[in-house]
Amino acid sequence: MSPSQPTAASAPPLPGYTARELGPERASLAVALRERLWAAGLRWPHWIDARPGLLGALVGDCADPPLGQSRAALLQQHSAMLVEGLGALGLALAAPRLALALPAVSAPAPALRSQLAATQIELWQTPASFPAQPAHAQAAESLAGVPWVVPAETLAAAGAVLRRLPAPRLVSVAGVVRRPQALAWSGPASPRELVERAGGTEDENAAWVALRNDPLGGELWPADEPLPPDTTLIYILPTGHPLARRQRVSPPPRLRLTCLSCRLCTELCPESTRGTEPHRILHALARRELVPDDVLAARGCTGCGACSVACPAELLPGAIVSALAEALPDTRATAAEPPPLPEKSRLPLELALRRLGLAEYARP
């Protein structure tokens, strides 16, 4: 769920079952909240309304991706807005449980604990792993129903709607910059401008590239081109860094030559037990022989990136399978079935950072 241009005049109607569960007064508030959130461009999965009662918990993901600091900064600077946003979303969707998933290594600030004292919001701890999988954080084992995990940025956007304020925008600048940090930005900004705000690079004479948002599924971004508004993290890396090289690799036609058929991507895929096998999909794409089973398997991809971290050939199976899933009509937006619960398949964060070539940029 993220801010976007509205595609319909009004929000989907509150399901009758949900309205009865909430009662007249709370149902009226939920309808009003849905309209305000929808008008601001915030969306939720189709299955929540299509299958009332299936939503088990609304989980706010406050764990940053590798080297990111934006969500930690949001918690520190705008915790009240995040709490209000989670409450608003929870009521609009009639979520029976609300939770904030925080990294296990960071203790909740006293201000946040004080704000949560008068609520029923739970604090879950996300282990230092990749992918973090907040849905399997502490206290999720007894969860009845399907959790829906939303990023902290979405909670802040929902809280800003309640306050009739612009949503706070933070972008983490990491890598070879002198002062890695989360920066506030309100207008167009290029990677070069953000690098300057972060103190420049450690070696001013060395060439660098900017990798936007995701170290594996992201994209290389021109140094002087304004970044899209949904940017939350840029990695500033040497031009010869392995991640930069991987982004330049041509996709499927080369897969037949470069895939080692080692199956590591499938072994670490959280959805492999449910039929999603990245190595098989890559081979089918390379042979141009996709079959319906491959299409269904691609739809199970959660986009976590664990397969790409593990790939010894430095391919990007996660990005390729996710792109295939996105290209399928209505795969993500209108699917009647909820996303499956991922299994507990994680890499220790330190190992993931080393595998990605980012360990040297991690600050204690």
Backbone torsions as a table, in degrees:
resi	resn	phi	psi	omega
1	MET	NA	121.0	-178.5
2	SER	-148.4	156.3	178.6
3	PRO	-60.9	135.7	178.1
4	SER	-156.6	174.3	178.0
5	GLN	-71.3	127.9	179.8
6	PRO	-57.5	140.3	179.8
7	THR	-111.4	1.1	177.7
8	ALA	-145.5	154.9	-174.8
9	ALA	-68.5	-34.2	-176.7
10	SER	-138.5	161.0	-179.2
11	ALA	-70.3	156.5	174.9
12	PRO	-58.2	143.3	-179.4
13	PRO	-64.5	149.8	177.0
14	LEU	-67.9	124.0	-179.8
15	PRO	-57.3	145.7	-178.1
16	GLY	-58.1	-42.0	179.5
17	TYR	-60.8	-43.7	-179.1
18	THR	-64.0	-42.4	179.8
19	ALA	-61.1	-41.2	-179.8
20	ARG	-67.3	-38.4	179.1
21	GLU	-65.4	-36.2	-178.4
22	LEU	-77.0	-31.7	-173.0
23	GLY	89.2	159.3	-172.3
24	PRO	-56.6	-47.1	-175.0
25	GLU	-67.0	-48.5	-179.0
26	ARG	-70.7	-31.9	177.1
27	ALA	-64.8	-38.9	177.4
28	SER	-63.0	-41.4	176.5
29	LEU	-65.1	-39.8	-179.8
30	ALA	-62.5	-42.0	179.3
31	VAL	-62.0	-44.6	179.7
32	ALA	-63.6	-41.2	178.7
33	LEU	-65.1	-41.3	179.5
34	ARG	-59.6	-41.4	180.0
35	GLU	-65.1	-42.8	-178.9
36	ARG	-67.3	-42.7	179.3
37	LEU	-65.7	-42.0	-179.8
38	TRP	-64.0	-43.1	180.0
39	ALA	-62.8	-27.9	178.8
40	ALA	-83.5	-0.5	178.2
41	GLY	91.9	10.4	178.7
42	LEU	-87.9	136.8	-175.5
43	ARG	-127.4	161.2	175.9
44	TRP	-135.2	158.8	-177.0
45	PRO	-61.5	145.6	-178.3
46	HIS	-60.4	-33.7	-173.6
47	TRP	-66.4	-22.8	-178.9
48	ILE	-63.4	-40.9	177.5
49	ASP	-85.2	-31.6	-177.2
50	ALA	-70.8	-27.2	-178.4
51	ARG	-130.9	71.7	-177.1
52	PRO	-54.5	140.1	179.7
53	GLY	91.7	-11.6	-178.8
54	LEU	-79.9	-28.8	179.8
55	LEU	-64.0	117.9	-177.4
56	GLY	-93.0	-30.4	-178.9
57	ALA	-165.5	147.9	172.1
58	LEU	-105.3	118.2	-172.2
59	VAL	-116.3	120.3	175.6
60	GLY	-86.4	117.8	-176.5
61	ASP	-87.3	107.6	-179.4
62	CYS	-105.5	12.5	178.0
63	ALA	-91.0	127.4	-179.7
64	ASP	-77.9	153.2	170.1
65	PRO	-67.5	172.5	-177.6
66	PRO	-51.3	125.0	179.1
67	LEU	72.7	0.0	178.9
68	GLY	-76.4	153.4	178.0
69	GLN	-134.9	1.5	-172.5
70	SER	-65.9	-44.0	-177.3
71	ARG	-71.3	-35.9	175.0
72	ALA	-62.3	-39.0	178.3
73	ALA	-68.5	-37.8	176.3
74	LEU	-60.6	-43.7	178.8
75	LEU	-62.3	-39.0	-177.3
76	GLN	-74.3	-39.3	-172.3
77	GLN	-97.3	-26.2	-173.5
78	HIS	-135.8	38.7	-175.5
79	SER	-60.5	-39.4	-179.8
80	ALA	-62.8	-38.4	179.2
81	MET	-66.5	-38.0	177.9
82	LEU	-66.3	-42.4	179.4
83	VAL	-63.3	-44.0	178.7
84	GLU	-64.3	-40.5	179.0
85	GLY	-64.1	-40.4	177.7
86	LEU	-64.2	-41.4	178.7
87	GLY	-64.3	-40.4	179.7
88	ALA	-65.2	-45.6	178.3
89	LEU	-63.8	-40.5	-179.9
90	GLY	-61.3	-41.9	178.3
91	LEU	-70.6	-41.7	-179.2
92	ALA	-60.4	-31.9	-176.7
93	LEU	-108.4	3.4	178.6
94	ALA	56.7	44.9	179.0
95	ALA	-72.7	127.7	-178.5
96	PRO	-72.4	-22.9	178.1
97	ARG	-135.9	144.0	176.3
98	LEU	-123.4	140.1	-178.9
99	ALA	-148.8	148.9	168.8
100	LEU	-110.2	125.5	179.2
101	ALA	-100.2	112.8	-177.9
102	LEU	-109.9	151.3	175.6
103	PRO	-58.9	139.8	-177.3
104	ALA	-63.4	-23.6	-176.0
105	VAL	-81.3	-9.6	-177.9
106	SER	-115.4	128.6	177.9
107	ALA	-82.9	139.2	178.7
108	PRO	-59.1	137.3	179.0
109	ALA	-66.1	150.3	178.9
110	PRO	-55.5	-37.2	179.5
111	ALA	-62.1	-41.2	179.4
112	LEU	-66.3	-43.8	178.8
113	ARG	-60.6	-38.7	178.9
114	SER	-65.0	-40.2	179.9
115	GLN	-68.2	-31.5	-178.2
116	LEU	-83.3	-14.5	-174.4
117	ALA	-59.3	-35.0	-177.0
118	ALA	-94.1	10.9	-179.0
119	THR	-120.1	176.1	174.4
120	GLN	-104.4	17.9	180.0
121	ILE	-73.3	130.4	-179.9
122	GLU	-92.1	154.4	172.8
123	LEU	-107.2	119.8	176.1
124	TRP	-108.7	148.9	178.5
125	GLN	-105.0	127.5	179.3
126	THR	-98.3	123.5	-178.7
127	PRO	-65.5	157.1	178.1
128	ALA	-75.3	83.6	-176.0
129	SER	-146.4	172.0	176.6
130	PHE	-137.7	124.4	-7.5
131	PRO	-71.3	156.3	-174.9
132	ALA	-69.9	-36.5	-179.9
133	GLN	50.7	68.6	-178.7
134	PRO	-58.7	-25.1	-178.7
135	ALA	-64.1	-18.2	178.9
136	HIS	-107.9	22.0	179.2
137	ALA	-74.4	179.1	-178.2
138	GLN	-54.0	137.1	178.2
139	ALA	81.0	0.5	179.8
140	ALA	-85.5	-12.2	-175.4
141	GLU	-62.6	-33.6	-177.8
142	SER	-90.4	12.7	-175.2
143	LEU	-66.4	128.7	174.6
144	ALA	-102.8	115.6	-177.6
145	GLY	108.3	-172.5	-175.4
146	VAL	-103.9	127.2	176.8
147	PRO	-79.2	148.2	170.1
148	TRP	-117.5	119.4	-176.6
149	VAL	-98.5	126.6	178.8
150	VAL	-121.8	145.5	-179.8
151	PRO	-71.6	156.7	179.9
152	ALA	-57.8	-32.2	179.3
153	GLU	-60.3	-36.0	178.7
154	THR	-69.1	-40.1	177.2
155	LEU	-60.7	-42.8	178.8
156	ALA	-62.9	-39.5	178.6
157	ALA	-64.6	-40.3	178.4
158	ALA	-67.3	-40.8	177.0
159	GLY	-63.4	-36.7	178.5
160	ALA	-65.9	-33.9	176.8
161	VAL	-61.2	-42.9	179.7
162	LEU	-62.3	-38.8	-177.1
163	ARG	-86.6	-3.3	-177.4
164	ARG	55.6	46.2	178.9
165	LEU	-125.3	158.2	172.6
166	PRO	-63.7	143.0	178.5
167	ALA	-69.7	137.5	177.1
168	PRO	-65.0	140.1	179.2
169	ARG	-122.4	122.2	179.1
170	LEU	-126.2	142.1	176.2
171	VAL	-131.1	129.8	176.6
172	SER	-84.4	135.4	174.6
173	VAL	-114.4	117.3	-174.5
174	ALA	-130.8	168.0	177.2
175	GLY	110.3	-130.0	-172.6
176	VAL	-88.7	16.4	177.2
177	VAL	-78.8	156.5	-177.3
178	ARG	-69.8	-38.1	-176.7
179	ARG	-127.7	80.3	176.6
180	PRO	-57.4	133.9	-176.6
181	GLN	-168.9	170.8	172.9
182	ALA	-97.4	124.3	-176.6
183	LEU	-111.0	140.0	173.0
184	ALA	-81.2	139.7	176.3
185	TRP	-146.6	140.3	-175.4
186	SER	-119.0	-17.7	-178.8
187	GLY	-130.9	-173.2	179.6
188	PRO	-57.9	136.2	177.9
189	ALA	-146.7	140.1	178.8
190	SER	-98.0	161.1	175.4
191	PRO	-54.3	-38.8	-178.6
192	ARG	-63.4	-40.3	178.7
193	GLU	-64.7	-40.5	179.1
194	LEU	-68.7	-35.7	176.3
195	VAL	-62.1	-41.5	178.7
196	GLU	-63.0	-40.3	178.5
197	ARG	-67.0	-24.5	179.1
198	ALA	-92.5	17.2	175.0
199	GLY	90.0	9.1	-177.7
200	GLY	79.6	-177.1	179.9
201	THR	-92.2	160.5	-178.7
202	GLU	-64.0	-33.5	175.5
203	ASP	-122.7	103.0	-173.9
204	GLU	-65.4	-17.9	-178.5
205	ASN	-93.7	-7.4	-177.9
206	ALA	-88.4	139.5	178.4
207	ALA	-75.7	148.1	-179.7
208	TRP	-140.3	164.4	174.9
209	VAL	-128.4	157.3	178.1
210	ALA	-110.0	127.4	177.1
211	LEU	-112.2	123.1	-169.4
212	ARG	-94.1	131.3	168.7
213	ASN	69.5	-65.3	-171.5
214	ASP	-118.8	127.5	-178.2
215	PRO	-64.6	-18.7	-178.8
216	LEU	-115.6	-40.3	-178.4
217	GLY	-101.3	4.6	-178.4
218	GLY	-80.7	-156.8	-178.3
219	GLU	-146.7	147.6	174.3
220	LEU	-70.3	136.4	-174.2
221	TRP	-123.5	133.4	179.7
222	PRO	-57.1	140.4	-172.9
223	ALA	-60.8	-32.1	-174.2
224	ASP	-110.5	12.4	179.1
225	GLU	-98.0	133.1	-179.7
226	PRO	-57.2	139.2	-179.1
227	LEU	-80.0	149.1	176.0
228	PRO	-63.0	153.6	-177.8
229	PRO	-61.2	-23.5	-177.3
230	ASP	-86.7	10.6	179.4
231	THR	-73.3	126.4	178.5
232	THR	-120.1	-9.6	-177.1
233	LEU	-158.5	132.9	170.0
234	ILE	-128.2	134.0	174.3
235	TYR	-96.4	123.7	175.4
236	ILE	-99.1	111.1	-169.7
237	LEU	-127.6	153.2	172.9
238	PRO	-58.1	147.8	-175.1
239	THR	-59.4	-27.5	-179.4
240	GLY	-94.2	10.9	-178.4
241	HIS	-62.5	143.3	-178.9
242	PRO	-53.4	-37.7	180.0
243	LEU	-66.0	-36.8	177.1
244	ALA	-65.7	-40.4	178.4
245	ARG	-64.2	-41.0	-178.4
246	ARG	-63.9	-35.0	179.5
247	GLN	-68.3	-22.3	-178.6
248	ARG	-90.1	-6.7	-178.7
249	VAL	-67.4	132.4	176.0
250	SER	-67.7	138.4	-176.7
251	PRO	-74.5	-143.2	-161.4
252	PRO	-30.2	-43.6	-175.8
253	PRO	-55.9	-27.8	-177.8
254	ARG	-90.9	-7.0	-173.5
255	LEU	-61.8	-36.6	-177.1
256	ARG	-62.4	-32.9	-177.5
257	LEU	-85.3	-30.8	-171.3
258	THR	-103.0	-25.2	179.0
259	CYS	-67.1	129.1	-176.7
260	LEU	-87.8	-2.0	-178.2
261	SER	55.4	33.9	-178.0
262	CYS	-82.8	-17.5	178.1
263	ARG	70.9	9.3	178.6
264	LEU	-60.2	-38.4	-179.3
265	CYS	-60.2	-40.9	-180.0
266	THR	-73.7	-36.9	179.7
267	GLU	-61.3	-34.8	-178.0
268	LEU	-96.1	-1.0	-179.7
269	CYS	-72.3	123.2	179.2
270	PRO	-61.6	-20.3	-176.5
271	GLU	-102.4	8.1	-175.7
272	SER	-63.0	-32.2	179.1
273	THR	-71.0	-12.0	178.6
274	ARG	-106.8	12.0	172.9
275	GLY	104.7	-4.2	178.9
276	THR	-86.4	111.2	-178.1
277	GLU	-123.0	95.5	-175.1
278	PRO	-54.8	-39.6	-177.2
279	HIS	-63.3	-37.8	-179.8
280	ARG	-69.0	-38.1	179.2
281	ILE	-66.5	-40.8	178.2
282	LEU	-60.5	-43.6	-179.9
283	HIS	-64.7	-39.6	179.4
284	ALA	-65.3	-38.9	177.1
285	LEU	-65.2	-42.8	-179.5
286	ALA	-62.6	-37.2	179.9
287	ARG	-84.3	-5.9	-175.1
288	ARG	57.6	41.1	-176.9
289	GLU	-128.2	46.2	177.0
290	LEU	-63.8	135.9	177.1
291	VAL	-118.7	165.2	-179.1
292	PRO	-52.2	-36.2	179.2
293	ASP	-63.1	-36.0	178.3
294	ASP	-66.4	-39.3	179.4
295	VAL	-63.4	-45.5	178.4
296	LEU	-63.0	-37.7	179.7
297	ALA	-65.7	-39.9	179.2
298	ALA	-62.6	-34.1	-179.9
299	ARG	-65.5	-20.1	178.4
300	GLY	-80.8	-6.9	-177.6
301	CYS	-64.7	129.0	178.4
302	THR	-93.1	-6.9	179.6
303	GLY	74.7	21.1	-174.7
304	CYS	-71.7	-29.2	177.6
305	GLY	89.2	1.8	-178.4
306	ALA	-59.9	-37.0	-178.4
307	CYS	-65.1	-38.6	-179.4
308	SER	-69.6	-34.0	176.6
309	VAL	-63.0	-38.8	-173.4
310	ALA	-81.7	-22.7	-170.4
311	CYS	-58.8	114.8	-179.6
312	PRO	-71.8	-18.9	177.6
313	ALA	-86.6	1.0	179.6
314	GLU	57.8	36.4	169.3
315	LEU	-82.8	179.9	178.5
316	LEU	-123.5	65.0	-177.5
317	PRO	-57.4	-37.0	-179.5
318	GLY	-62.6	-45.8	-179.9
319	ALA	-64.9	-37.7	-178.1
320	ILE	-69.5	-45.4	-179.8
321	VAL	-67.2	-40.1	177.8
322	SER	-62.9	-40.2	178.4
323	ALA	-63.7	-39.0	176.9
324	LEU	-63.1	-44.3	-180.0
325	ALA	-62.9	-40.7	-179.6
326	GLU	-65.8	-30.6	-178.0
327	ALA	-75.6	-15.0	179.7
328	LEU	-76.6	136.2	-176.6
329	PRO	-56.8	125.8	171.8
330	ASP	58.1	25.0	-176.6
331	THR	-61.6	-47.0	-174.2
332	ARG	-96.1	-34.3	-168.4
333	ALA	-81.9	-34.1	-169.9
334	THR	-126.2	11.2	-179.5
335	ALA	-60.5	131.8	-178.7
336	ALA	-74.1	-26.7	-179.7
337	GLU	-87.7	143.8	176.8
338	PRO	-73.9	160.1	174.7
339	PRO	-63.2	141.4	-178.2
340	PRO	-69.4	154.3	176.0
341	LEU	-72.9	124.0	178.2
342	PRO	-70.7	150.4	175.5
343	GLU	-76.5	169.0	-179.0
344	LYS	-82.5	74.6	177.5
345	SER	-116.6	109.0	-176.3
346	ARG	-137.0	153.4	170.2
347	LEU	-104.3	139.4	172.7
348	PRO	-55.5	138.7	-175.0
349	LEU	-58.4	-40.2	-180.0
350	GLU	-61.1	-40.9	178.4
351	LEU	-66.4	-41.8	179.0
352	ALA	-61.6	-42.3	179.2
353	LEU	-62.5	-41.4	179.0
354	ARG	-67.4	-40.2	180.0
355	ARG	-64.5	-33.0	-179.9
356	LEU	-85.5	-6.5	-177.6
357	GLY	75.2	26.4	-177.1
358	LEU	-111.5	-2.7	-173.8
359	ALA	-60.1	-36.1	-176.6
360	GLU	-69.1	-15.9	-179.9
361	TYR	-97.0	-3.4	179.4
362	ALA	-73.3	128.9	179.8
363	ARG	-98.5	137.9	179.8
364	PRO	-64.1	NA	NA
